[in-house]
């Protein structure tokens, strides 16, 4: 986090994570980006980490809405495989849904 200047308490760090997704990434790097992204979501909108036995870690109860959940690892993988997507866009979508 220090190396890439990622402050999980600052939503501007999403842009840094987006830049990292364009690099040659190891599986560990992908997990790191996913964790940071999930932490930024929980810090910005509230939420709580849960472990889904089938799909891995997810952020539940985003914005206090029990039905609103996201799997950061899944979102990061989508961005890596589809260059037309971005973590920033997903972040903005969350804010839009919550009315922030």
C-alpha positions as CSV (number, residue, x, y, z in Angstrom):
1,X,0.0,0.0,0.0
2,X,2.9,2.4,0.8
3,X,4.6,1.5,-2.5
4,X,1.6,2.5,-4.6
5,X,0.4,5.3,-2.2
6,X,-3.0,3.6,-1.6
7,X,-5.0,5.2,1.2
8,X,-8.0,2.9,1.7
9,X,-9.7,5.8,3.5
10,X,-9.6,8.0,0.4
11,X,-11.9,7.2,-2.6
12,X,-9.3,8.7,-4.9
13,X,-7.2,5.6,-4.4
14,X,-9.7,3.8,-6.7
15,X,-7.9,5.5,-9.6
16,X,-4.6,4.1,-8.5
17,X,-6.1,0.6,-8.3
18,X,-7.4,1.1,-11.9
19,X,-3.9,1.9,-13.0
20,X,-2.6,-1.2,-11.3
21,X,-5.1,-3.4,-13.2
22,X,-3.4,-2.6,-16.4
23,X,-0.1,-4.1,-15.2
24,X,1.2,-7.7,-15.4
25,X,-0.4,-9.1,-12.3
26,X,0.2,-12.1,-10.2
27,X,-2.7,-13.8,-8.4
28,X,-1.5,-12.3,-5.2
29,X,-1.5,-8.8,-6.8
30,X,-5.1,-9.4,-7.9
31,X,-6.1,-10.4,-4.3
32,X,-4.3,-7.3,-3.0
33,X,-6.2,-4.9,-5.4
34,X,-9.5,-6.7,-4.5
35,X,-8.9,-6.3,-0.8
36,X,-8.0,-2.6,-1.1
37,X,-11.0,-2.0,-3.4
38,X,-13.4,-3.7,-0.9
39,X,-11.9,-1.7,2.0
40,X,-12.4,1.6,0.1
41,X,-16.0,0.6,-0.5
42,X,-16.6,-0.2,3.2
43,X,-14.8,2.9,4.3
44,X,-16.7,5.2,1.9
45,X,-20.2,3.7,2.0
46,X,-20.1,1.4,5.0
47,X,-20.6,-2.3,4.7
48,X,-19.1,-5.4,6.1
49,X,-17.0,-8.2,4.8
50,X,-18.5,-11.7,4.6
51,X,-17.2,-14.9,3.2
52,X,-19.3,-16.6,0.6
53,X,-18.4,-20.3,0.4
54,X,-19.1,-20.4,-3.3
55,X,-17.8,-17.0,-4.5
56,X,-15.3,-15.9,-1.9
57,X,-15.1,-12.6,0.1
58,X,-17.8,-10.1,-0.5
59,X,-18.9,-6.7,0.9
60,X,-22.4,-6.9,2.3
61,X,-24.9,-4.3,3.6
62,X,-23.4,-1.6,1.5
63,X,-24.8,1.8,2.5
64,X,-26.9,0.0,5.2
65,X,-28.9,-1.9,2.5
66,X,-28.9,-5.6,3.4
67,X,-29.6,-6.5,-0.2
68,X,-26.7,-4.5,-1.7
69,X,-23.5,-6.6,-1.9
70,X,-20.5,-6.7,-4.2
71,X,-17.7,-9.2,-4.7
72,X,-14.5,-7.0,-5.1
73,X,-12.5,-9.9,-6.5
74,X,-15.1,-10.5,-9.2
75,X,-15.2,-6.8,-10.1
76,X,-11.4,-6.6,-10.3
77,X,-11.3,-9.7,-12.6
78,X,-13.9,-8.1,-14.8
79,X,-11.9,-4.9,-15.2
80,X,-8.7,-6.9,-15.9
81,X,-10.3,-8.9,-18.7
82,X,-12.5,-6.1,-20.2
83,X,-10.5,-2.9,-20.7
84,X,-13.7,-1.0,-21.3
85,X,-14.6,-1.4,-17.6
86,X,-13.0,0.3,-14.6
87,X,-13.1,0.1,-10.8
88,X,-13.9,3.8,-10.8
89,X,-17.0,3.2,-12.9
90,X,-18.2,0.4,-10.5
91,X,-17.5,2.8,-7.6
92,X,-19.5,5.5,-9.2
93,X,-22.3,3.1,-9.8
94,X,-22.4,2.2,-6.1
95,X,-22.5,5.9,-5.2
96,X,-25.4,6.4,-7.7
97,X,-27.4,3.5,-6.3
98,X,-26.9,4.9,-2.8
99,X,-27.7,8.4,-3.8
100,X,-24.3,9.7,-2.7
